[in-house]
Amino acid sequence: HDDRVVYRITAESAPCAGLSGVNRVVLVAGSACADIHVAVSIPSFAIQSAVRVPVVYFDYSYVRAIPFPSYPGHVGLEKRTLLKIDCTPYYQWAQATTYAVLTDGSQFQVSSHSSWTSTAPAVIAVAGSTLQSQGVTGDAVVTSAWFQTVSREYAMAVSPAVATATAVQVIFKSFAAQNTLRGPVGYERRIGVRLDFDDTTQFTDFLTRVPWVPTADLVTLTSSAAAGATIDASSGAVTLRDNYFERIDITATSVCDAGTAGDEALAANLYPAVGDVDLGGDFGLQFSQDGDTLAVEVRVNVGSSQLKNFQIDVDIDPAVFAAAACDQGADWGGLWTCTINDPVDVVTVVGNDADSTASGVNIEVAVVYLRVLTGAVSELSGTIVELIQYVDGVEERSVGQAIAAGRGAA
């Protein structure tokens, strides 16, 4: 601001506005001028000018309903009519929005400061900004209040017409790499289910965002191998039960049309507890064959302790596998030996290092290479003959313990 400049509301605009401070135009409450005229001068230079400031007022507000719950693109769709959800006894919901229209035709969404009411709450009830069908057909008029104004009426209906599910998709949430369900027995992760309907609406996360429709009324959830992973038919929680030799299909099927279904495949792969040994891969299937060779990683979990000594026997079926070679693991630098084919059904891995600082949940101590002799599915298992670890300088010794997380079929 230049102190030499003087601003003044002209006489014709004085009933409608005044100046706050030096140059801020403030409207008088209740005024209705279409514009405000401001005189501007620089007396020291005998310069004068004037500016016209158009005034825009609130004109009216209106309600617009959009699909609920939200999904990409839903804001562009209007939802005056709530349809029956496929073969269920439940109906769609909607979300109310309110727009304020100004006298120049511009408009702004003012939903965050609005409240809504329904003339027929037994048909469409209002909860916050959600317009909730009540399980009966009929009509309702919705209006909103924004400060001291009431919107134009917005006619809605709950219709017996049906929105039919046309596609179902299973979505894995927070699974490990390669869609791996990786953890101890009992570990669980929830899936998502998306449904697309023929009226273009979507339930992008049906299990958690459509609480008024019970899961079992619209989709069934199944696992192709409950021995490896089960699924809760209501919540969609997938629970790890055991290692499994092939991928497990998790399927969501429409109750209304068995031909409308979707599935996703997971790998069930147990994670070793502290003091246990894991066999096979970290992610994906526990065992993955490459041609006629199966590489079996041998990994130890000692947590925050230090691994000093171990003898691990890996048991194989000689009718299915033949031990071909054995490499020292990338995480073990101490003394190490691996005995194969003596006898033919056991691979023995031994390591010893009193100065070892190897620590962690996933210490690779060996990679055993097996030649696959037949196509039969066979179990790999083993025994922790001895495992010595130091915890805060104190020795802990495990003897004769069966491998738990590493036991599995290949």
C-alpha positions in Angstrom: 0.0 0.0 0.0 1.1 3.5 -0.9 0.2 6.0 1.8 -0.3 8.7 -0.9 -3.3 6.8 -2.3 -6.7 7.7 -0.9 -9.7 5.3 -1.3 -13.3 6.4 -0.9 -16.7 4.7 -1.3 -18.8 6.9 -3.6 -22.1 8.4 -2.4 -24.2 6.2 -4.5 -22.6 3.1 -3.0 -22.3 4.4 0.6 -25.6 2.7 1.7 -24.2 -0.7 0.6 -20.6 -0.7 1.7 -17.8 0.9 3.7 -14.1 0.7 4.0 -12.3 -1.3 6.7 -8.9 0.0 7.3 -7.4 1.8 4.3 -8.6 -0.2 1.3 -10.8 -3.2 2.3 -14.4 -3.0 1.0 -17.0 -4.3 3.5 -20.6 -4.8 2.6 -23.4 -3.6 4.8 -25.6 -6.4 6.1 -28.8 -6.7 4.1 -27.5 -4.6 1.2 -28.4 -5.5 -2.4 -26.2 -3.4 -4.6 -25.1 -5.1 -7.8 -21.7 -3.3 -7.6 -19.7 -0.9 -5.4 -18.0 2.2 -6.8 -14.7 3.2 -5.2 -13.0 6.5 -5.9 -9.2 6.4 -6.0 -7.0 9.5 -5.8 -3.5 10.7 -5.2 -4.0 14.3 -4.1 -0.3 15.2 -4.2 -0.4 14.6 -8.0 -4.0 15.6 -8.6 -4.7 12.1 -10.0 -8.2 10.7 -9.7 -9.8 7.5 -10.9 -12.6 5.1 -10.0 -13.2 1.4 -9.9 -16.3 -0.7 -10.1 -16.4 -3.8 -7.8 -19.1 -6.3 -8.8 -20.9 -7.8 -5.9 -22.0 -11.5 -5.9 -24.6 -12.7 -3.4 -25.8 -16.1 -2.3 -28.8 -17.0 -4.5 -29.9 -20.5 -3.4 -28.7 -24.0 -2.4 -29.6 -27.4 -3.7 -29.0 -31.1 -2.8 -27.5 -33.7 -4.9 -27.2 -37.4 -4.0 -24.3 -39.5 -5.2 -23.6 -43.3 -4.8 -22.4 -44.6 -1.4 -19.9 -45.8 -0.5 -17.5 -43.8 -2.7 -15.5 -45.1 -5.5 -13.4 -43.5 -8.3 -15.8 -41.4 -10.5 -18.7 -41.6 -8.1 -18.9 -37.9 -7.6 -19.9 -37.5 -11.3 -23.0 -39.7 -10.9 -26.3 -38.7 -9.5 -28.3 -41.2 -7.4 -31.9 -40.1 -7.0 -33.2 -43.7 -7.1 -32.0 -46.3 -4.7 -32.3 -49.8 -6.2 -32.6 -53.3 -4.6 -29.2 -54.9 -4.3 -29.4 -58.0 -6.6 -31.3 -60.8 -4.9 -30.9 -59.5 -1.4 -33.6 -57.8 0.6 -31.4 -54.7 0.9 -31.3 -51.5 -1.0 -28.6 -49.1 -2.0 -27.6 -46.1 0.0 -26.5 -42.7 -1.2 -24.4 -39.7 0.0 -25.9 -36.3 0.2 -24.1 -33.2 -1.0 -25.1 -29.6 -0.9 -24.1 -26.8 -3.3 -24.5 -23.1 -2.9 -25.2 -21.1 -6.0 -24.3 -17.4 -6.3 -25.9 -14.7 -8.3 -23.2 -14.8 -11.0 -24.0 -18.5 -11.6 -20.9 -19.9 -9.9 -21.4 -22.7 -7.3 -19.5 -24.3 -4.5 -20.0 -27.4 -2.5 -20.8 -26.6 1.1 -21.5 -30.1 2.4 -19.1 -29.8 5.3 -21.3 -27.1 6.9 -24.7 -28.6 6.0 -27.2 -30.9 7.6 -30.0 -32.9 5.8 -33.5 -34.0 6.6 -35.9 -36.4 4.9 -39.7 -36.1 4.7 -40.0 -39.9 4.9 -37.4 -41.3 7.3 -39.2 -44.7 7.2 -38.2 -44.8 3.5 -34.9 -42.9 3.5 -33.3 -42.0 6.8 -30.5 -39.5 7.2 -27.4 -40.3 9.3 -24.8 -37.5 8.9 -24.5 -37.1 5.1 -25.6 -40.7 4.4 -29.1 -41.3 2.9 -30.0 -44.8 4.2 -32.8 -46.8 2.6 -34.9 -48.6 5.2 -35.8 -51.7 3.3 -39.1 -50.5 2.0 -40.0 -48.8 -1.3 -41.4 -45.4 -1.6 -40.6 -41.7 -2.1 -38.9 -39.1 0.1 -37.9 -35.4 -0.3 -34.5 -34.4 1.1 -33.5 -30.8 2.0 -30.4 -29.4 3.6 -29.8 -26.5 5.9 -26.7 -24.4 5.4 -26.4 -21.7 8.0 -29.8 -19.9 8.0 -30.8 -21.1 4.6 -32.8 -24.1 3.4 -32.1 -25.8 0.1 -34.5 -26.5 -2.7 -36.3 -29.8 -2.4 -34.7 -32.9 -3.8 -37.0 -35.8 -4.7 -35.7 -39.3 -4.2 -37.2 -42.8 -4.4 -36.4 -46.4 -3.2 -37.4 -48.6 -6.1 -38.0 -52.4 -6.4 -35.9 -52.3 -9.6 -32.8 -54.4 -9.2 -29.1 -53.6 -9.5 -27.5 -56.8 -10.6 -23.9 -57.7 -9.8 -22.0 -58.2 -13.1 -18.5 -58.8 -11.8 -16.8 -59.9 -8.5 -13.1 -59.4 -7.7 -11.0 -60.6 -4.8 -8.4 -58.2 -3.6 -5.5 -59.2 -1.3 -4.7 -56.6 1.4 -1.3 -56.4 3.1 -0.1 -59.8 1.9 3.6 -60.3 1.5 5.4 -60.4 -1.9 4.0 -62.7 -4.5 0.7 -62.8 -2.7 2.3 -64.8 0.2 0.4 -65.5 3.4 3.6 -65.5 5.5 3.6 -65.9 9.3 3.2 -68.4 12.1 0.2 -70.8 12.3 -2.9 -68.7 13.0 -1.5 -65.6 11.2 -4.3 -63.8 9.3 -4.9 -61.1 6.7 -8.2 -59.8 5.4 -9.2 -59.7 1.8 -11.3 -57.2 0.0 -14.2 -57.9 -2.4 -15.2 -55.6 -5.2 -18.6 -55.9 -6.9 -19.6 -54.0 -10.0 -23.3 -53.6 -10.8 -25.2 -53.1 -14.0 -26.3 -49.6 -13.0 -22.6 -48.6 -13.0 -22.3 -48.4 -9.2 -19.6 -50.3 -7.4 -18.8 -51.7 -4.0 -15.0 -51.4 -4.1 -14.6 -52.8 -0.6 -17.8 -54.7 0.1 -16.7 -56.5 3.3 -15.8 -53.3 5.2 -17.7 -50.5 3.6 -21.2 -51.9 3.1 -22.2 -52.7 6.7 -25.9 -52.9 6.1 -25.6 -56.0 3.8 -24.5 -59.2 5.5 -21.7 -60.8 3.6 -23.4 -64.2 3.3 -26.5 -62.5 1.7 -24.5 -61.4 -1.3 -21.3 -63.4 -1.7 -19.8 -66.7 -0.5 -16.1 -66.9 0.3 -14.2 -70.1 0.0 -10.7 -71.5 0.1 -9.6 -74.2 -2.3 -7.3 -75.8 0.4 -8.4 -75.4 4.0 -5.3 -77.4 5.0 -3.2 -74.5 4.0 -5.5 -71.5 4.6 -9.0 -71.0 5.7 -11.3 -68.0 5.2 -14.0 -66.5 7.4 -17.2 -66.4 5.4 -18.3 -63.2 7.0 -15.2 -61.0 7.6 -13.0 -62.3 4.8 -10.1 -63.0 7.3 -7.7 -65.5 5.7 -5.9 -67.6 8.3 -2.7 -69.5 7.7 -2.9 -73.1 8.8 0.2 -74.8 7.2 2.6 -74.7 4.4 0.9 -75.8 1.1 2.5 -77.2 -2.0 0.5 -75.3 -4.5 -1.3 -71.9 -4.6 -4.6 -71.7 -2.9 -7.5 -70.1 -4.6 -9.6 -67.7 -2.5 -12.9 -67.3 -4.3 -15.8 -64.9 -3.9 -19.0 -66.0 -5.6 -22.3 -64.1 -6.0 -25.1 -65.7 -4.1 -27.4 -64.5 -6.7 -25.5 -66.0 -9.7 -22.9 -68.7 -9.3 -21.5 -67.7 -12.7 -20.5 -64.3 -11.3 -17.3 -64.9 -9.3 -13.7 -63.9 -8.9 -10.7 -65.4 -7.3 -7.1 -64.7 -6.4 -4.3 -67.3 -5.6 -2.1 -67.1 -2.5 0.9 -69.0 -1.4 0.7 -70.4 2.2 4.2 -70.3 3.7 4.9 -70.6 7.4 7.4 -68.3 9.1 9.7 -70.0 11.6 9.6 -69.1 15.3 12.7 -68.2 17.2 14.8 -71.4 17.5 13.1 -73.1 14.5 14.4 -73.8 11.0 12.7 -73.0 7.7 13.1 -74.9 4.5 12.5 -73.5 1.0 11.7 -70.0 -0.1 10.8 -66.9 1.8 8.0 -65.7 -0.5 5.7 -67.5 -2.9 5.4 -71.2 -2.6 7.7 -72.9 -0.1 9.2 -75.1 -2.7 9.6 -74.1 -6.4 11.1 -76.6 -8.9 13.3 -75.5 -11.7 13.3 -78.2 -14.4 14.3 -81.4 -12.6 16.1 -79.5 -9.8 14.7 -78.3 -6.5 16.8 -75.8 -4.5 16.0 -76.0 -0.8 17.2 -73.1 1.3 17.9 -73.9 4.9 17.4 -70.9 7.2 17.5 -70.4 11.0 15.7 -67.9 13.2 17.6 -67.0 16.3 16.0 -63.6 16.7 18.4 -61.2 18.5 20.6 -64.0 19.7 23.9 -65.1 18.1 24.1 -68.4 16.2 27.2 -70.3 17.2 26.7 -74.0 16.3 24.1 -76.1 14.5 23.5 -79.6 13.1 20.4 -79.8 10.9 19.1 -83.0 9.2 16.9 -82.6 6.2 14.9 -85.7 5.5 13.9 -86.6 1.9 12.2 -89.5 0.2 14.8 -91.2 -2.0 12.1 -92.6 -4.3 11.2 -89.0 -5.2 14.5 -87.0 -4.6 18.2 -87.5 -4.9 20.5 -85.1 -3.2 22.8 -83.6 -5.9 24.8 -80.9 -4.2 24.9 -78.5 -1.2 26.2 -74.9 -0.9 27.1 -73.0 2.1 24.5 -70.4 3.0 25.1 -66.7 2.2 24.7 -65.7 5.9 27.0 -68.2 7.5 30.8 -67.6 7.4 32.0 -70.1 10.0 33.1 -73.7 9.7 30.6 -75.7 7.6 30.1 -79.1 6.2 27.2 -80.8 4.3 26.8 -84.5 3.9 24.6 -85.9 1.2 23.7 -89.5 0.2 25.1 -91.0 3.4 22.4 -92.2 4.0 20.4 -91.3 0.8 17.4 -90.1 2.7 19.1 -87.5 4.9 21.1 -84.3 4.1 23.2 -83.2 7.2 24.3 -79.6 7.5 26.8 -78.7 10.3 28.2 -75.4 11.3 30.4 -74.2 14.1 31.9 -70.8 14.9 32.5 -69.7 18.5 33.2 -66.2 17.3 30.0 -66.0 15.1 27.9 -62.8 15.3 25.3 -64.2 12.9 21.9 -62.9 14.2 18.4 -62.4 12.9 15.2 -64.1 11.9 16.3 -65.5 8.6 19.9 -66.7 8.6 20.6 -68.8 5.5 23.1 -71.6 6.5 22.8 -73.8 3.4 21.2 -74.4 0.0 20.5 -78.1 -0.8 20.0 -79.1 -4.4 17.7 -82.1 -5.0 17.2 -83.9 -8.3 13.5 -84.7 -8.8 13.1 -88.3 -9.8 9.3 -88.5 -10.1 6.3 -86.2 -10.3 4.9 -87.3 -7.0 4.2 -84.9 -4.2 6.5 -85.7 -1.3 7.1 -84.2 2.2 10.3 -82.6 3.1 11.0 -82.4 6.8 13.9 -82.7 9.2 15.4 -82.4 12.7 17.3 -79.8 14.5 19.9 -82.2 16.0 21.6 -79.4 17.8 21.3 -75.6 17.8 23.5 -73.4 20.1 22.8 -69.7 20.4 24.0 -67.1 22.8 21.5 -64.8 24.4 23.2 -61.8 26.2 26.3 -64.0 26.5 24.4 -67.0 27.9 24.4 -70.2 26.0 21.0 -71.7 25.0 21.0 -75.2 23.5 18.3 -77.0 21.6 18.6 -80.8 21.0 16.5 -83.2 19.0 13.8 -80.8 17.9 11.6 -81.5 14.9 11.6 -78.8 12.2 8.2 -77.1 12.4 7.9 -74.2 9.9 10.2 -75.9 7.4 8.1 -79.1 7.1 6.2 -79.1 3.8 5.4 -80.9 0.6 7.1 -80.4 -2.7 
